[in-house]
Amino acid sequence: MVLLFLFNSCNENPTQPVSAEQFYPLKVGNKWYYKYYHTNGDTIKYDYSDSEYELYREVIGVKKINGKNYSIMESKNSNPLLVNHSDTTYLRTDRYKLYFAYKDATTNQYIERMFADFSLEKADTFHIVKDAYEWVVTVKEKTTNIIKFHYEIPNAADEEYEETYVKNVGLKSSYSTDWHMGIMLVNYELK
């Protein structure tokens, strides 16, 4: 009877929310490959280039910021039709939340902001501050393996977008609902 109790206590509780790390695994060496796309009605069109992928993201290391470990996410755009750029983002997960850190231009200090809360249910909302604006974030869709967030600034035009995360994969897509374009995951490598 004791073994049965121990076995049952080790089972994952299905009512427990899935951790942010499961929806965005930020281990060094993890890579994601995306293509830019736009939609025309229900049709997705990848018409920017014939390359296998156009945006590459990789966790290249860890940096301590304000006493917390952040994964260093490097993004590189490989599409010659678009502006070639490289960008670095600092991300970390803590239980059910995804955070990013950025250096404030006026104070030259790092500021941490929550970006996503994976513990919420469909139609739940929360607020974040990003780019000096207060955003309202709504969980648009949630299943055991997928969560989609809708980001918008109240009373602003052309800024709404959605991000979809897949359990044990990461960011599947980021899509501007106003501009009808975004990025879609085409491949990934997790360590």
C-alpha positions in Angstrom: 0.0 0.0 0.0 2.9 2.4 0.7 4.3 1.7 -2.8 0.9 2.5 -4.3 0.8 5.9 -2.4 4.3 6.8 -3.6 3.6 5.9 -7.1 0.4 7.9 -7.2 2.1 10.9 -5.5 4.7 11.0 -8.3 2.1 11.3 -11.1 1.8 14.7 -12.7 -1.3 16.5 -11.5 -3.3 17.2 -14.7 -4.9 20.3 -13.1 -1.4 21.9 -12.6 -0.5 24.5 -15.2 2.4 23.7 -17.6 5.6 25.6 -16.8 6.8 28.4 -19.1 10.0 26.4 -19.7 7.9 23.7 -21.3 6.3 26.2 -23.7 9.6 28.0 -24.5 12.6 25.7 -23.7 15.5 28.2 -23.4 18.4 25.8 -23.1 21.7 26.9 -24.7 22.0 25.5 -28.2 18.2 25.4 -28.9 17.5 26.7 -32.4 14.3 27.7 -34.3 14.0 28.4 -38.0 11.1 30.6 -39.3 9.8 31.9 -42.7 8.0 35.2 -43.2 4.5 34.9 -44.5 1.3 36.8 -45.2 -2.3 35.7 -45.4 -4.9 36.4 -48.0 -8.1 35.2 -46.4 -7.4 31.7 -45.1 -4.4 31.1 -47.4 -0.9 31.3 -46.1 1.7 32.5 -48.6 5.4 32.2 -48.3 6.4 34.5 -51.1 9.5 36.4 -49.8 12.1 33.9 -51.0 12.7 30.3 -51.9 15.1 29.8 -49.0 14.6 27.0 -46.5 14.2 29.6 -43.7 14.5 33.4 -43.4 14.8 34.0 -39.7 17.0 32.0 -37.3 16.9 32.2 -33.5 19.3 30.4 -31.2 20.0 30.5 -27.5 23.7 31.2 -27.5 24.4 31.6 -23.8 23.4 32.9 -20.4 23.8 36.3 -18.9 23.2 37.4 -15.3 21.1 40.5 -15.1 20.1 42.0 -11.8 20.9 38.8 -10.1 18.8 36.6 -12.4 20.0 34.2 -15.2 18.7 35.2 -18.7 19.0 33.1 -21.8 20.7 35.1 -24.6 18.5 34.7 -27.7 20.2 35.7 -30.9 18.1 36.3 -34.0 19.4 36.6 -37.5 17.5 37.5 -40.6 18.8 35.7 -43.7 16.3 37.0 -46.3 18.1 39.2 -48.8 14.8 40.9 -49.7 14.4 42.1 -46.1 16.7 44.2 -44.0 19.5 42.0 -42.8 19.9 42.3 -39.1 21.0 40.6 -36.0 19.3 41.1 -32.7 19.8 39.9 -29.2 17.0 39.4 -26.7 17.4 38.4 -23.0 14.7 35.9 -21.9 14.0 33.9 -18.8 11.3 31.7 -17.4 10.1 31.5 -13.8 7.4 29.0 -13.1 4.6 29.9 -15.4 5.9 33.2 -16.7 8.2 34.4 -19.5 10.2 37.5 -18.9 12.4 39.7 -21.0 15.0 42.2 -20.0 16.2 45.3 -21.9 18.5 48.2 -21.3 16.7 51.4 -20.7 18.2 54.1 -23.0 17.8 56.9 -20.5 19.1 55.1 -17.3 21.4 52.6 -19.0 19.9 50.0 -16.5 18.3 46.7 -17.3 14.6 46.5 -16.8 12.6 43.3 -16.5 9.2 42.9 -18.0 6.8 39.9 -18.0 5.8 38.9 -21.5 3.6 35.8 -21.1 1.8 33.9 -18.4 1.3 30.3 -19.3 -0.8 29.5 -16.2 -3.8 31.4 -17.5 -6.9 30.0 -19.2 -8.7 30.9 -22.4 -10.1 34.5 -22.3 -8.0 35.4 -19.2 -6.2 38.8 -19.6 -3.2 40.5 -18.0 -1.2 43.7 -18.6 2.4 44.2 -19.6 4.5 47.3 -20.3 6.5 47.0 -23.5 8.0 49.8 -25.6 6.7 52.4 -23.1 3.1 51.3 -23.8 0.7 49.3 -21.6 -0.4 46.3 -23.5 -3.5 44.1 -22.8 -2.7 40.5 -23.3 -5.5 37.9 -23.7 -5.2 34.2 -23.9 -7.0 33.6 -27.2 -6.6 29.8 -27.3 -5.4 27.2 -24.9 -5.1 23.4 -25.1 -2.8 21.0 -23.4 -0.1 21.6 -26.0 -0.8 25.0 -27.5 -1.3 28.5 -26.1 -2.0 31.6 -28.2 -1.7 35.1 -26.8 -3.3 38.2 -28.3 -1.3 41.5 -27.6 -2.9 44.9 -28.1 -2.5 48.5 -27.0 -6.0 49.9 -26.2 -7.0 52.8 -28.4 -4.0 52.3 -30.8 -4.2 51.3 -34.4 -2.1 48.7 -36.3 -0.2 47.3 -33.4 -2.2 44.1 -32.6 -0.4 40.7 -32.9 -0.6 37.2 -31.7 2.0 34.7 -30.6 1.4 30.9 -30.5 3.6 28.6 -28.4 3.7 24.8 -28.6 4.6 22.7 -25.6 8.1 21.2 -25.9 8.8 23.2 -29.1 8.6 27.0 -28.4 7.4 29.9 -30.4 5.4 28.5 -33.4 4.3 31.8 -34.9 4.1 35.6 -34.4 1.4 37.2 -36.5 0.3 40.8 -37.0 -3.5 40.7 -37.1 -3.6 44.2 -38.5 -0.9 43.8 -41.2 -1.8 40.1 -41.9 1.8 39.0 -41.9 4.2 37.3 -39.5 6.7 34.5 -39.0 5.9 30.7 -39.0 8.1 28.0 -37.5 9.5 25.6 -40.2 12.1 23.7 -38.2 13.7 23.5 -34.8 16.5 21.7 -32.9 16.3 21.3 -29.1 19.0 20.0 -26.9 
